[in-house]
Amino acid sequence: MNTETIPVPGGYANDRTINIQMVESIIQLIRSLPIAERQVLEQRLADEELTEYPEVTTKELMLLSERGGSFDFWHDEPDLYTFEDGEPIQW
């Protein structure tokens, strides 16, 4: 199998192994299509976003939850408990 490791756009830190022979075969297949079918294929590919999105990191999720406003309602909640409630835990 003809493979090559090349950087893949899209924000990934790691490189991926690409099957160059398969890519070349797909290109040849597309070029062999009648013009009308190629136009349909091109339109379908243009309509669909085939972009890969990088995985969201834990830090990014934490920042989103912290700054996104979804939990802002907790600031308006009454304090139901105080340090005087309950009994201290012995460690």
N, C-alpha and C positions, 0 to 999 in steps of 0.2 A: 504494500500500500504506500503510495506517495504522500507522505505527510510532512508538514513543516510547522514549526512553532513560530508564530508571529504575534505581535501585539494586536489585540482586538479592541477597537474603539468602544466606548461606552462606560468608561470609568473603572473597569476592572483592574485590580492591582496585579493579578496573575495573568500570564499569557496562556493561551489555549492552543491545543494542537489542531491544526486545520488540515482536512483531507483535500489537498490541492487537486488530486486526480478527479475526485467527485465534483469539485467546483468547476473544473474545466469541462467535465462531461455535461453538466447542467447548462453551462454557457453554450456548448455546441448544440444541445437539444433545443434551447431557446432560439438560437440562430437558424435552426432548420425549420422552425414553424412558419406557416404561411403568415403573411403580413397582418391579416385580420386577427388571427389568433394571438400574434405577438402584441398587437395593440390592446386586445382584451386583457392579456396578462399584465402589460405595463399599467393599464388603468387600475386593475385590481390591486397591484402592488402599491400604486400611488395612493389608493383609497385607504388601505390598511397600513397602520403604523407597525412596522416590523422591528422597531427599535428595541433593543434590549435595555432594560433599566437596571442599574446596579442595585444590589441588595442594600436595604437600609440598615445602617449599623445600629447597635444598641444605643450609642451616644446620640445619634440623630433622633431615634424614637424618644429618648429621654428629653431632649430639647424640644421636640414637637409637643409632648405632653405638658412640659413646663410652660412653654410660651404660647401654645395654641389656644388657650382660653377655655378649653373643655372642662377644666376643673376649677374655674374661677368662682363657681357657686359656693365652694367650701369656705371662701372668705366671709360670706354673709351668714354662715351657720352659727347658731349660738353655742357658747362653750357649755357643754352639758356636764363636764367633769372638771374637777380641780385637783391640785396636788394633795389636798386634804381628804379627798374621797378614797375609800378602800384602805387596805393595809399594805405596808411596805413588803416587798419580796426579799426574803433572805437568800443570799447567794452562797 
